[in-house]
Amino acid sequence: MFVVAWGGNQFTPLLTMYRAERGFSELAVNTLLFAYVIGLIPSLLLAHRLAARWGTRTPLVLAVSVSALGSILVAAGSHDPALMFAGRMATGMALGIGMVVGGLALDSLTTTPGRAPRASAMSLTSGFAMGAGAAGALAQWVPAPTTAPFLLHGVLCATGAVVITRSPTNSTVQARPEPLERNRIPPPRAFHLLVIPAAPWIFGALGIAYAVLPPIVAPQLKGFDTAFSGLLCLLSLGLGFVAQRLVGRTARRSGPARRIGLTLFVAGTLAAAVAAATASIWLVVVAASVLGIGYGLTLVGCLRDCERLAPPGRLGTMTGRVYCLGYLGFGLPTAIAWLHSSYAIGTPATLLGVASAAVAANVAGAVILRILSRTGVSRR
């Protein structure tokens, strides 16, 4: 999970470099950032079936192999957006398989409630952070900035494949129920009304933190814009990682973590709107920090909700849905760039709209759930 997360996020701090040195537009680089979601979502939906058929080892080896292929394509296509797009899609496919199958493998290795979701979230977050930090540093100070980060990831993938192959663990996963049985045990309404409305803002927070915020202050950084972008990635994800560790030590319930995370997402988005209006470097750093903590808490809270609420055989499906919706949040930078280029809507105004949408969706879900609970409607 760490290795495929590294590959998924190593591209992010390089966005500034591709803008400046390759002449890619803001919309183009954000589309490339979002491209891996196109590969990720189908793999999230199919990964549980792969684990049910072949266990966890084979899909995980496949994930790191495809992730390495994605890095090769992106490095080879640094002047070709179409080839980079294909590489980003491959990276997304690998990440989707790694997240779901890796999470199922962790779940099979522990009997402590809440431990597997937290370990899963922390593995992803540390991979995202280290991948972005290393790529930003290599691109800023090492020759061949469009190649060196991806070569390092290729070495990590090869190492990861060897480790997985030699692992004695190859847990089997309960197959999905047949359609008729599945219709009888749908996810409970709390999943649809509390977890689903929270999911899009998980990675939406990161999209704002290190894709929307860095270009705002890039002209002020005098050649260190790539390193600064990597620093924002490392800062936001590092704080998210710390928040996830603290959740594991202080609380067993998932609800408070999710609610606090969503509150911080809204606060961080509002701070980002002010930063976009003022072009303040320090406010950009503050907003990215708050958004990173919000990401960490919301992710671990939603994963724990899935563990707590999932009927037998549905954990992989519910986790996949959370990740699918969560990764759609990475479309926020593309949407913001498109609104600006097509309709001249400023970034501050768009961010205010994002914060309002998050509040409306989650408050509505909580209110509806409370009304249904009071009226005695079935929990399913």
TIKEKOL-232459 format. One record per residue (C-alpha): x, y, z. Coordinates in Angstrom, 1 decimal, padded with zeros to 4 digits. Layout:
BEGIN
<node px="X" py="Y" pz="Z"/>
...
//
This chain:
BEGIN
<node px="000.0" py="000.0" pz="000.0"/>
<node px="002.9" py="002.3" pz="000.8"/>
<node px="004.6" py="001.8" pz="-002.6"/>
<node px="001.5" py="002.3" pz="-004.7"/>
<node px="000.5" py="005.3" pz="-002.7"/>
<node px="004.0" py="006.7" pz="-003.3"/>
<node px="003.5" py="006.2" pz="-007.0"/>
<node px="000.1" py="007.8" pz="-007.0"/>
<node px="001.3" py="011.1" pz="-005.4"/>
<node px="004.8" py="011.5" pz="-006.7"/>
<node px="003.4" py="013.4" pz="-009.7"/>
<node px="001.7" py="016.1" pz="-007.6"/>
<node px="004.7" py="018.3" pz="-006.7"/>
<node px="005.9" py="018.2" pz="-010.3"/>
<node px="002.8" py="020.1" pz="-011.5"/>
<node px="004.6" py="023.4" pz="-011.1"/>
<node px="007.6" py="022.1" pz="-013.1"/>
<node px="005.4" py="020.9" pz="-016.0"/>
<node px="003.7" py="024.3" pz="-016.1"/>
<node px="006.9" py="026.2" pz="-016.2"/>
<node px="009.2" py="024.0" pz="-018.2"/>
<node px="006.8" py="022.2" pz="-020.5"/>
<node px="004.3" py="025.0" pz="-021.0"/>
<node px="001.3" py="022.9" pz="-019.9"/>
<node px="-001.7" py="024.9" pz="-019.0"/>
<node px="-003.3" py="024.9" pz="-015.6"/>
<node px="-006.2" py="022.9" pz="-016.9"/>
<node px="-003.9" py="020.4" pz="-018.6"/>
<node px="-001.8" py="019.6" pz="-015.5"/>
<node px="-004.8" py="019.3" pz="-013.3"/>
<node px="-006.4" py="017.0" pz="-015.8"/>
<node px="-003.2" py="014.8" pz="-015.7"/>
<node px="-003.5" py="014.9" pz="-011.9"/>
<node px="-007.1" py="013.7" pz="-012.1"/>
<node px="-006.3" py="011.1" pz="-014.8"/>
<node px="-005.3" py="008.4" pz="-012.3"/>
<node px="-008.8" py="008.6" pz="-010.8"/>
<node px="-010.1" py="007.3" pz="-014.1"/>
<node px="-008.0" py="004.2" pz="-013.7"/>
<node px="-008.5" py="004.0" pz="-010.0"/>
<node px="-012.3" py="003.8" pz="-009.8"/>
<node px="-012.8" py="000.7" pz="-011.9"/>
<node px="-010.0" py="-001.1" pz="-010.1"/>
<node px="-011.5" py="-000.2" pz="-006.7"/>
<node px="-014.8" py="-001.8" pz="-007.8"/>
<node px="-013.1" py="-005.0" pz="-009.1"/>
<node px="-010.3" py="-005.4" pz="-006.5"/>
<node px="-012.5" py="-007.3" pz="-004.1"/>
<node px="-013.2" py="-009.9" pz="-006.7"/>
<node px="-009.5" py="-010.3" pz="-007.5"/>
<node px="-008.8" py="-011.0" pz="-003.8"/>
<node px="-011.8" py="-013.4" pz="-003.6"/>
<node px="-010.5" py="-015.4" pz="-006.5"/>
<node px="-006.7" py="-015.4" pz="-006.0"/>
<node px="-006.1" py="-014.3" pz="-002.4"/>
<node px="-004.3" py="-011.1" pz="-001.5"/>
<node px="-000.7" py="-011.9" pz="-002.6"/>
<node px="-001.2" py="-012.1" pz="-006.4"/>
<node px="-003.3" py="-008.9" pz="-006.7"/>
<node px="-000.7" py="-007.0" pz="-004.6"/>
<node px="002.1" py="-008.1" pz="-006.8"/>
<node px="000.0" py="-007.0" pz="-009.8"/>
<node px="-000.6" py="-003.7" pz="-008.2"/>
<node px="003.1" py="-002.8" pz="-007.7"/>
<node px="003.9" py="-004.1" pz="-011.2"/>
<node px="001.3" py="-001.9" pz="-012.8"/>
<node px="002.4" py="001.1" pz="-010.6"/>
<node px="006.0" py="000.7" pz="-012.0"/>
<node px="004.6" py="000.6" pz="-015.5"/>
<node px="002.7" py="003.8" pz="-014.8"/>
<node px="005.9" py="005.5" pz="-013.7"/>
<node px="007.8" py="004.4" pz="-016.8"/>
<node px="005.1" py="005.8" pz="-019.1"/>
<node px="005.0" py="009.2" pz="-017.3"/>
<node px="008.8" py="009.5" pz="-017.4"/>
<node px="008.9" py="008.5" pz="-021.0"/>
<node px="006.1" py="010.9" pz="-022.0"/>
<node px="007.3" py="014.1" pz="-020.3"/>
<node px="006.7" py="015.9" pz="-023.7"/>
<node px="003.6" py="013.9" pz="-024.6"/>
<node px="000.5" py="014.5" pz="-022.5"/>
<node px="-001.3" py="011.5" pz="-024.0"/>
<node px="001.4" py="009.1" pz="-022.9"/>
<node px="001.5" py="010.8" pz="-019.5"/>
<node px="-002.3" py="010.4" pz="-019.2"/>
<node px="-001.9" py="006.7" pz="-019.9"/>
<node px="000.8" py="006.4" pz="-017.3"/>
<node px="-001.4" py="008.2" pz="-014.7"/>
<node px="-004.3" py="005.9" pz="-015.5"/>
<node px="-002.0" py="002.9" pz="-014.9"/>
<node px="-000.9" py="004.4" pz="-011.6"/>
<node px="-004.5" py="004.8" pz="-010.6"/>
<node px="-005.3" py="001.2" pz="-011.4"/>
<node px="-002.5" py="000.0" pz="-009.2"/>
<node px="-003.5" py="002.3" pz="-006.4"/>
<node px="-007.1" py="001.1" pz="-006.4"/>
<node px="-006.0" py="-002.6" pz="-006.2"/>
<node px="-003.4" py="-001.9" pz="-003.6"/>
<node px="-005.8" py="000.1" pz="-001.4"/>
<node px="-008.7" py="-002.4" pz="-001.3"/>
<node px="-006.7" py="-005.7" pz="-001.3"/>
<node px="-004.1" py="-004.3" pz="001.1"/>
<node px="-006.9" py="-003.2" pz="003.4"/>
<node px="-008.4" py="-006.7" pz="003.3"/>
<node px="-005.1" py="-008.3" pz="004.0"/>
<node px="-004.6" py="-006.0" pz="007.0"/>
<node px="-008.1" py="-006.8" pz="008.2"/>
<node px="-007.3" py="-010.5" pz="008.1"/>
<node px="-004.1" py="-010.1" pz="010.2"/>
<node px="-005.7" py="-008.3" pz="013.2"/>
<node px="-008.6" py="-009.0" pz="015.5"/>
<node px="-008.4" py="-005.6" pz="017.3"/>
<node px="-011.4" py="-003.4" pz="016.3"/>
<node px="-010.3" py="-000.3" pz="014.5"/>
<node px="-006.7" py="-001.3" pz="014.0"/>
<node px="-006.9" py="-002.4" pz="010.4"/>
<node px="-008.6" py="000.8" pz="009.1"/>
<node px="-006.1" py="003.0" pz="011.0"/>
<node px="-003.1" py="000.9" pz="009.6"/>
<node px="-004.6" py="001.1" pz="006.1"/>
<node px="-005.0" py="004.9" pz="006.3"/>
<node px="-001.5" py="005.4" pz="007.8"/>
<node px="000.1" py="003.2" pz="005.1"/>
<node px="-001.5" py="005.3" pz="002.4"/>
<node px="-000.8" py="008.6" pz="004.0"/>
<node px="002.8" py="007.8" pz="004.6"/>
<node px="003.2" py="006.7" pz="001.0"/>
<node px="001.5" py="009.8" pz="-000.3"/>
<node px="003.7" py="012.0" pz="001.9"/>
<node px="007.1" py="010.3" pz="001.2"/>
<node px="006.4" py="010.0" pz="-002.5"/>
<node px="005.5" py="013.7" pz="-002.9"/>
<node px="008.4" py="014.9" pz="-000.7"/>
<node px="011.0" py="012.8" pz="-002.5"/>
<node px="009.7" py="013.7" pz="-005.9"/>
<node px="009.7" py="017.4" pz="-005.1"/>
<node px="013.2" py="017.3" pz="-003.8"/>
<node px="014.6" py="015.3" pz="-006.7"/>
<node px="012.9" py="017.5" pz="-009.3"/>
<node px="014.2" py="020.7" pz="-007.6"/>
<node px="017.8" py="019.7" pz="-007.0"/>
<node px="018.8" py="016.6" pz="-009.0"/>
<node px="019.5" py="016.4" pz="-012.8"/>
<node px="016.8" py="014.9" pz="-015.1"/>
<node px="013.9" py="016.1" pz="-012.9"/>
<node px="011.3" py="014.5" pz="-015.2"/>
<node px="012.9" py="011.1" pz="-014.8"/>
<node px="014.7" py="010.7" pz="-011.5"/>
<node px="011.6" py="010.6" pz="-009.3"/>
<node px="010.0" py="007.8" pz="-011.4"/>
<node px="013.2" py="005.8" pz="-011.4"/>
<node px="013.3" py="005.8" pz="-007.6"/>
<node px="009.7" py="004.6" pz="-007.6"/>
<node px="010.5" py="001.8" pz="-010.0"/>
<node px="013.2" py="000.5" pz="-007.5"/>
<node px="010.7" py="000.7" pz="-004.7"/>
<node px="008.2" py="-001.3" pz="-006.8"/>
<node px="010.7" py="-004.0" pz="-007.5"/>
<node px="011.6" py="-004.3" pz="-003.9"/>
<node px="007.9" py="-004.4" pz="-002.9"/>
<node px="007.1" py="-007.2" pz="-005.4"/>
<node px="010.0" py="-009.3" pz="-003.9"/>
<node px="008.8" py="-008.7" pz="-000.4"/>
<node px="005.2" py="-009.6" pz="-001.2"/>
<node px="006.2" py="-012.7" pz="-003.2"/>
<node px="008.2" py="-014.0" pz="-000.2"/>
<node px="005.5" py="-013.2" pz="002.3"/>
<node px="003.9" py="-016.3" pz="003.9"/>
<node px="000.6" py="-014.6" pz="004.1"/>
<node px="-001.9" py="-015.1" pz="001.3"/>
<node px="-005.3" py="-014.6" pz="003.0"/>
<node px="-008.5" py="-015.5" pz="001.2"/>
<node px="-011.4" py="-013.1" pz="001.2"/>
<node px="-015.0" py="-014.0" pz="001.4"/>
<node px="-016.6" py="-013.8" pz="-002.0"/>
<node px="-019.4" py="-011.4" pz="-002.6"/>
<node px="-022.9" py="-012.8" pz="-002.0"/>
<node px="-025.1" py="-013.7" pz="-005.0"/>
<node px="-027.3" py="-010.9" pz="-006.3"/>
<node px="-030.5" py="-012.1" pz="-004.4"/>
<node px="-028.6" py="-012.5" pz="-001.1"/>
<node px="-026.9" py="-009.2" pz="-001.6"/>
<node px="-030.2" py="-007.4" pz="-002.0"/>
<node px="-031.2" py="-008.7" pz="001.5"/>
<node px="-028.2" py="-007.2" pz="003.2"/>
<node px="-027.5" py="-003.7" pz="001.8"/>
<node px="-025.3" py="-001.3" pz="003.7"/>
<node px="-027.2" py="000.4" pz="006.5"/>
<node px="-028.7" py="003.8" pz="006.0"/>
<node px="-026.0" py="005.4" pz="008.3"/>
<node px="-023.4" py="004.5" pz="005.6"/>
<node px="-025.4" py="006.3" pz="002.9"/>
<node px="-026.4" py="009.3" pz="005.0"/>
<node px="-023.2" py="009.9" pz="007.0"/>
<node px="-020.2" py="008.2" pz="005.3"/>
<node px="-021.1" py="008.8" pz="001.6"/>
<node px="-021.6" py="012.6" pz="002.0"/>
<node px="-018.2" py="012.8" pz="003.8"/>
<node px="-016.2" py="010.7" pz="001.3"/>
<node px="-015.7" py="013.2" pz="-001.6"/>
<node px="-014.0" py="015.7" pz="000.7"/>
<node px="-011.4" py="013.2" pz="001.9"/>
<node px="-009.1" py="013.7" pz="-001.0"/>
<node px="-010.7" py="016.9" pz="-002.0"/>
<node px="-008.8" py="018.4" pz="000.9"/>
<node px="-005.5" py="017.2" pz="-000.5"/>
<node px="-006.4" py="018.4" pz="-004.0"/>
<node px="-006.9" py="021.9" pz="-002.6"/>
<node px="-003.8" py="021.7" pz="-000.4"/>
<node px="-001.3" py="020.8" pz="-003.0"/>
<node px="-002.8" py="021.4" pz="-006.4"/>
<node px="-004.8" py="024.6" pz="-005.9"/>
<node px="-002.7" py="026.4" pz="-003.4"/>
<node px="000.9" py="026.2" pz="-004.8"/>
<node px="000.2" py="028.1" pz="-008.1"/>
<node px="-001.3" py="031.0" pz="-006.0"/>
<node px="002.1" py="031.9" pz="-004.6"/>
<node px="004.5" py="030.4" pz="-007.2"/>
<node px="005.5" py="033.8" pz="-008.7"/>
<node px="006.8" py="034.8" pz="-005.2"/>
<node px="009.1" py="031.8" pz="-004.8"/>
<node px="011.9" py="032.6" pz="-007.2"/>
<node px="012.7" py="029.2" pz="-008.6"/>
<node px="011.8" py="027.2" pz="-005.6"/>
<node px="008.2" py="026.6" pz="-006.6"/>
<node px="008.7" py="022.9" pz="-007.1"/>
<node px="010.3" py="022.4" pz="-003.7"/>
<node px="007.6" py="024.5" pz="-002.1"/>
<node px="004.9" py="022.3" pz="-003.7"/>
<node px="006.6" py="019.2" pz="-002.4"/>
<node px="006.8" py="020.8" pz="001.0"/>
<node px="003.1" py="021.5" pz="001.1"/>
<node px="002.5" py="017.8" pz="000.1"/>
<node px="004.8" py="016.6" pz="002.9"/>
<node px="003.3" py="019.0" pz="005.5"/>
<node px="-000.4" py="018.3" pz="004.8"/>
<node px="000.1" py="014.6" pz="004.6"/>
<node px="002.5" py="014.5" pz="007.5"/>
<node px="000.0" py="016.2" pz="009.7"/>
<node px="-002.7" py="013.9" pz="008.4"/>
<node px="-000.5" py="010.9" pz="009.4"/>
<node px="000.0" py="012.3" pz="012.9"/>
<node px="-003.8" py="012.9" pz="013.3"/>
<node px="-004.5" py="009.3" pz="012.3"/>
<node px="-002.1" py="008.0" pz="014.9"/>
<node px="-003.7" py="010.2" pz="017.6"/>
<node px="-007.1" py="008.9" pz="016.6"/>
<node px="-005.9" py="005.3" pz="017.3"/>
<node px="-004.7" py="006.3" pz="020.8"/>
<node px="-007.6" py="008.4" pz="022.0"/>
<node px="-010.9" py="007.1" pz="020.6"/>
<node px="-012.5" py="003.9" pz="019.3"/>
<node px="-015.5" py="005.6" pz="017.9"/>
<node px="-015.3" py="006.7" pz="014.3"/>
<node px="-018.0" py="009.4" pz="014.3"/>
<node px="-016.0" py="012.1" pz="016.2"/>
<node px="-013.0" py="011.7" pz="013.9"/>
<node px="-015.2" py="012.0" pz="010.8"/>
<node px="-017.1" py="015.1" pz="012.1"/>
<node px="-013.9" py="016.8" pz="013.3"/>
<node px="-012.2" py="016.1" pz="010.0"/>
<node px="-015.1" py="017.5" pz="008.0"/>
<node px="-015.1" py="020.6" pz="010.2"/>
<node px="-011.4" py="021.1" pz="009.6"/>
<node px="-012.0" py="020.6" pz="005.8"/>
<node px="-014.5" py="023.4" pz="005.8"/>
<node px="-012.2" py="025.7" pz="007.9"/>
<node px="-009.2" py="024.9" pz="005.7"/>
<node px="-011.1" py="025.5" pz="002.5"/>
<node px="-012.2" py="028.9" pz="003.8"/>
<node px="-008.6" py="029.7" pz="004.8"/>
<node px="-007.6" py="028.6" pz="001.2"/>
<node px="-010.2" py="031.0" pz="-000.2"/>
<node px="-008.6" py="033.9" pz="001.8"/>
<node px="-005.1" py="032.8" pz="000.8"/>
<node px="-006.2" py="032.8" pz="-002.9"/>
<node px="-007.5" py="036.3" pz="-002.5"/>
<node px="-004.4" py="037.7" pz="-000.7"/>
<node px="-001.6" py="035.5" pz="-002.2"/>
<node px="-000.2" py="035.1" pz="001.3"/>
<node px="002.5" py="032.4" pz="001.5"/>
<node px="002.0" py="031.9" pz="005.2"/>
<node px="-001.8" py="031.6" pz="004.9"/>
<node px="-001.2" py="029.0" pz="002.1"/>
<node px="000.9" py="027.0" pz="004.6"/>
<node px="-001.8" py="027.3" pz="007.3"/>
<node px="-004.6" py="026.3" pz="005.0"/>
<node px="-002.6" py="023.3" pz="003.7"/>
<node px="-001.9" py="022.2" pz="007.3"/>
<node px="-005.5" py="022.4" pz="008.4"/>
<node px="-006.7" py="020.6" pz="005.2"/>
<node px="-004.1" py="017.8" pz="005.8"/>
<node px="-005.4" py="017.2" pz="009.4"/>
<node px="-008.9" py="017.2" pz="008.1"/>
<node px="-008.0" py="014.7" pz="005.4"/>
<node px="-006.4" py="012.3" pz="008.0"/>
<node px="-009.3" py="012.4" pz="010.4"/>
<node px="-012.0" py="012.1" pz="007.8"/>
<node px="-010.3" py="009.1" pz="006.1"/>
<node px="-009.8" py="007.1" pz="009.2"/>
<node px="-013.3" py="007.9" pz="010.5"/>
<node px="-014.9" py="006.8" pz="007.2"/>
<node px="-012.9" py="003.6" pz="007.1"/>
<node px="-013.8" py="002.8" pz="010.7"/>
<node px="-017.5" py="003.4" pz="009.9"/>
<node px="-017.2" py="000.9" pz="007.1"/>
<node px="-015.7" py="-001.7" pz="009.5"/>
<node px="-018.4" py="-001.1" pz="012.1"/>
<node px="-021.4" py="-001.0" pz="009.7"/>
<node px="-020.5" py="-003.6" pz="007.1"/>
<node px="-022.7" py="-006.7" pz="006.8"/>
<node px="-020.9" py="-010.0" pz="006.3"/>
<node px="-019.0" py="-010.0" pz="003.0"/>
<node px="-019.6" py="-006.3" pz="002.3"/>
<node px="-016.6" py="-004.6" pz="003.8"/>
<node px="-014.6" py="-004.6" pz="000.6"/>
<node px="-017.5" py="-003.2" pz="-001.4"/>
<node px="-018.2" py="-000.4" pz="001.1"/>
<node px="-014.6" py="000.5" pz="001.4"/>
<node px="-014.3" py="000.6" pz="-002.4"/>
<node px="-017.3" py="003.0" pz="-002.6"/>
<node px="-015.7" py="005.3" pz="000.0"/>
<node px="-012.5" py="005.4" pz="-002.0"/>
<node px="-014.3" py="005.9" pz="-005.3"/>
<node px="-016.2" py="008.9" pz="-004.0"/>
<node px="-013.1" py="010.1" pz="-002.1"/>
<node px="-010.9" py="010.2" pz="-005.1"/>
<node px="-013.5" py="012.1" pz="-007.1"/>
<node px="-012.5" py="014.9" pz="-004.8"/>
<node px="-009.2" py="015.1" pz="-006.8"/>
<node px="-011.4" py="016.5" pz="-009.5"/>
<node px="-011.8" py="019.7" pz="-007.6"/>
<node px="-008.5" py="021.3" pz="-009.0"/>
<node px="-009.6" py="020.5" pz="-012.5"/>
<node px="-013.1" py="021.9" pz="-011.9"/>
<node px="-011.7" py="025.0" pz="-010.4"/>
<node px="-009.3" py="025.5" pz="-013.3"/>
<node px="-012.1" py="024.9" pz="-015.8"/>
<node px="-014.4" py="027.4" pz="-014.1"/>
<node px="-011.7" py="030.0" pz="-014.1"/>
<node px="-010.7" py="029.5" pz="-017.8"/>
<node px="-014.2" py="029.1" pz="-019.2"/>
<node px="-016.3" py="031.4" pz="-017.0"/>
<node px="-013.7" py="033.6" pz="-015.3"/>
<node px="-014.9" py="032.5" pz="-011.9"/>
<node px="-012.2" py="033.3" pz="-009.4"/>
<node px="-010.6" py="030.7" pz="-007.1"/>
<node px="-011.8" py="032.3" pz="-003.9"/>
<node px="-015.4" py="032.2" pz="-005.0"/>
<node px="-015.2" py="028.6" pz="-006.1"/>
<node px="-013.6" py="027.6" pz="-002.8"/>
<node px="-016.4" py="029.3" pz="-000.9"/>
<node px="-018.8" py="027.2" pz="-003.0"/>
<node px="-016.9" py="024.0" pz="-002.2"/>
<node px="-017.1" py="024.7" pz="001.5"/>
<node px="-020.8" py="025.5" pz="001.3"/>
<node px="-021.5" py="022.3" pz="-000.6"/>
<node px="-019.6" py="020.2" pz="002.0"/>
<node px="-021.6" py="021.7" pz="004.9"/>
<node px="-024.9" py="021.3" pz="003.1"/>
<node px="-024.4" py="017.7" pz="002.1"/>
<node px="-023.2" py="016.5" pz="005.5"/>
<node px="-025.7" py="018.5" pz="007.6"/>
<node px="-028.6" py="017.2" pz="005.3"/>
<node px="-027.4" py="013.6" pz="005.8"/>
<node px="-027.2" py="013.9" pz="009.5"/>
<node px="-030.6" py="015.6" pz="009.8"/>
<node px="-032.3" py="013.0" pz="007.6"/>
<node px="-030.8" py="010.1" pz="009.6"/>
<node px="-032.0" py="011.6" pz="012.8"/>
<node px="-035.5" py="012.1" pz="011.4"/>
<node px="-035.7" py="008.5" pz="010.2"/>
<node px="-034.4" py="007.3" pz="013.6"/>
<node px="-037.1" py="009.2" pz="015.5"/>
<node px="-039.9" py="008.0" pz="013.2"/>
<node px="-038.8" py="004.4" pz="013.7"/>
<node px="-038.0" py="003.6" pz="010.0"/>
<node px="-036.0" py="000.4" pz="009.5"/>
<node px="-032.3" py="000.8" pz="010.0"/>
<node px="-031.5" py="-000.8" pz="006.7"/>
//
